[in-house]
Amino acid sequence: MRIRTETKNDFKHVFNLNYTAFGNRDDEAKLVEQIRFSDGFIPELSIVAEAQGNIVGHLMLSKAKLTNKVGDKEVIVLAPVAVLPEFQKKGIGSKLIKEGLKRAKKEGYGLVFLIGHPDYYPKFGFQPARAHGMELTQYQVPDDVFMVCELKDGELENSVGELHYPKAFFGAATQK
């Protein structure tokens, strides 16, 4: 298996993968497309897992904002991560997440947020965000599924505010 940056030639395969991985619905597949055409897209943080020449997994990290009285701070959100059903439970999602976090850190980002399963993501360093003074009002989710991962030491203690997912997450992309 090979983990690599997504290319334009992968777009159709990634759409189909997300469609299949999320129970034959297109919400996540369309989200990926909307993010790609938004100002929050970071090409190096759209990653695929390839096995025998076929794309079997995909992860996307994109820009978001943490806002408070002082101003905005650029942060990263992880969504979505998808693996074809027949390849799930084989560590592919874990490899994609680890590679994505490594790349986000290399790009200089300090915090990564997500809405996800509280039993899965802590093994990658994610922890409840509200416990660190972060808030999320765009989505109504329990405290234990709104999570943050610190990529730079001290970033959590120096950050507070409300996470704002970009318009792409709500069906409207801000064109580049």
C-alpha positions as MATLAB code, in Angstrom:
seq = 'MRIRTETKNDFKHVFNLNYTAFGNRDDEAKLVEQIRFSDGFIPELSIVAEAQGNIVGHLMLSKAKLTNKVGDKEVIVLAPVAVLPEFQKKGIGSKLIKEGLKRAKKEGYGLVFLIGHPDYYPKFGFQPARAHGMELTQYQVPDDVFMVCELKDGELENSVGELHYPKAFFGAATQK';
ca = [
       0.000    0.000    0.000;
       1.163    3.481   -0.835;
       0.107    6.771    0.795;
       0.431    9.773   -1.508;
      -0.933   13.210   -2.348;
      -4.134   13.196   -4.358;
      -3.848   14.305   -8.003;
      -6.485   15.675  -10.389;
      -6.628   12.242  -12.027;
      -7.838   10.846   -8.693;
     -10.863   13.125   -8.281;
     -13.447   10.759   -9.820;
     -12.059    7.775   -7.891;
     -12.067    9.753   -4.626;
     -15.686   10.804   -5.229;
     -16.708    7.172   -5.780;
     -14.690    6.004   -2.759;
     -16.392    8.522   -0.439;
     -19.791    7.643   -1.895;
     -19.237    3.933   -1.255;
     -17.505    4.304    2.126;
     -20.362    6.397    3.505;
     -23.153    3.963    2.651;
     -23.865    5.008   -0.951;
     -24.697    8.591   -0.088;
     -22.957   11.553   -1.652;
     -22.762   14.070    1.234;
     -19.067   13.484    1.977;
     -18.168   13.060   -1.689;
     -19.733   16.443   -2.461;
     -18.042   17.968    0.586;
     -14.639   16.931   -0.792;
     -15.470   18.606   -4.115;
     -16.674   21.789   -2.400;
     -13.508   21.997   -0.306;
     -11.317   21.459   -3.399;
     -12.809   24.554   -5.003;
     -12.643   26.693   -1.877;
      -9.951   28.949   -0.469;
      -9.528   26.464    2.391;
      -8.151   23.707    0.165;
      -4.561   22.626    0.754;
      -3.555   20.208   -2.051;
      -0.782   18.583    0.022;
      -3.327   17.702    2.716;
      -5.639   15.730    0.435;
      -4.139   12.265    0.704;
      -4.984    8.895   -0.815;
      -4.122    5.315    0.033;
      -3.456    3.175   -2.999;
      -3.381   -0.637   -3.119;
      -2.665   -2.595   -6.305;
      -3.105    0.592   -8.331;
      -6.548    1.344   -6.869;
      -7.474    4.130   -4.475;
      -8.850    2.480   -1.336;
      -8.706    5.373    1.138;
      -8.810    9.164    1.275;
      -8.295   11.849    3.905;
      -8.756   15.594    3.618;
      -7.535   18.308    5.948;
      -8.488   21.899    5.163;
      -8.338   25.401    6.612;
     -10.765   26.734    9.212;
     -10.712   29.584   11.727;
     -10.611   29.769   15.476;
     -12.062   33.144   16.471;
     -12.085   35.105   19.704;
     -12.162   38.763   20.836;
      -8.564   39.267   19.707;
      -9.081   37.964   16.159;
      -8.857   34.886   13.975;
      -6.333   32.076   14.015;
      -5.993   29.718   11.071;
      -6.388   26.076   12.076;
      -7.026   22.790   10.288;
     -10.107   20.565   10.272;
     -10.032   16.872    9.424;
     -13.003   15.781    7.328;
     -13.655   13.464    5.774;
     -11.608   10.293    6.101;
     -12.890    7.329    4.116;
     -11.822    3.774    3.371;
     -13.595    1.380    1.028;
     -15.669   -1.087    3.083;
     -13.683   -4.134    1.971;
     -10.446   -2.451    3.131;
     -11.700   -1.215    6.512;
     -10.286   -2.536    9.782;
      -6.856   -2.985    8.169;
      -5.143    0.153    9.462;
      -5.531    2.237    6.294;
      -7.511    4.999    8.006;
      -4.900    5.139   10.770;
      -2.080    5.470    8.250;
      -3.918    8.269    6.452;
      -4.571   10.145    9.713;
      -0.962    9.809   10.893;
       0.359   10.997    7.530;
      -2.127   13.883    7.455;
      -1.157   15.073   10.926;
       2.540   14.784   10.065;
       2.032   16.868    6.918;
      -0.106   19.489    8.709;
       2.613   19.885   11.330;
       5.272   20.196    8.605;
       3.135   22.918    6.947;
       3.302   24.851   10.236;
      -0.199   24.315   11.588;
      -0.596   24.056   15.356;
      -4.103   22.653   15.853;
      -6.327   20.147   14.038;
     -10.024   19.866   14.894;
     -12.621   17.251   14.046;
     -16.025   15.912   14.893;
     -15.548   12.201   15.362;
     -15.871    9.025   17.360;
     -14.529    9.502   20.918;
     -13.204    5.926   21.084;
     -11.205    6.146   17.841;
      -9.473    9.515   17.550;
      -7.770    9.853   20.965;
      -5.138    7.304   19.894;
      -3.900    9.960   17.425;
      -3.655   12.642   20.103;
      -7.159   14.112   19.806;
      -8.898   15.204   22.980;
     -12.159   16.990   23.813;
     -11.810   20.584   22.581;
     -14.294   22.244   24.927;
     -12.149   21.152   27.879;
      -9.475   23.480   26.421;
     -11.699   26.533   26.012;
     -12.777   25.845   22.428;
     -16.375   26.104   21.274;
     -18.369   24.949   18.266;
     -21.857   26.285   17.574;
     -22.221   25.579   13.836;
     -22.909   21.920   14.640;
     -24.709   20.697   17.724;
     -22.464   17.885   18.960;
     -21.660   16.409   22.372;
     -18.459   17.499   24.092;
     -16.722   14.170   23.575;
     -17.003   14.200   19.751;
     -15.721   17.762   19.216;
     -11.974   17.188   19.411;
      -8.650   18.907   18.906;
      -5.116   17.648   18.363;
      -2.133   19.801   19.286;
       0.618   19.659   16.657;
       2.864   22.336   18.200;
       3.750   22.286   21.880;
       1.972   25.027   23.807;
      -0.576   25.710   21.070;
      -3.540   24.539   23.161;
      -2.698   26.716   26.135;
      -2.275   29.714   23.823;
      -5.543   29.198   21.931;
      -9.127   29.800   22.902;
     -12.211   30.605   20.874;
     -14.903   29.305   18.609;
     -14.120   27.011   15.705;
     -15.690   28.147   12.444;
     -15.916   25.604    9.670;
     -15.711   27.321    6.266;
     -18.654   27.801    3.904;
     -17.624   24.727    1.897;
     -18.930   22.577    4.759;
     -22.376   24.065    4.309;
     -22.694   23.711    0.551;
     -21.089   26.982   -0.498;
     -17.475   27.175   -1.576;
     -15.590   30.442   -1.634;
     -13.858   30.347   -4.972;
     -10.084   30.656   -5.088;
];
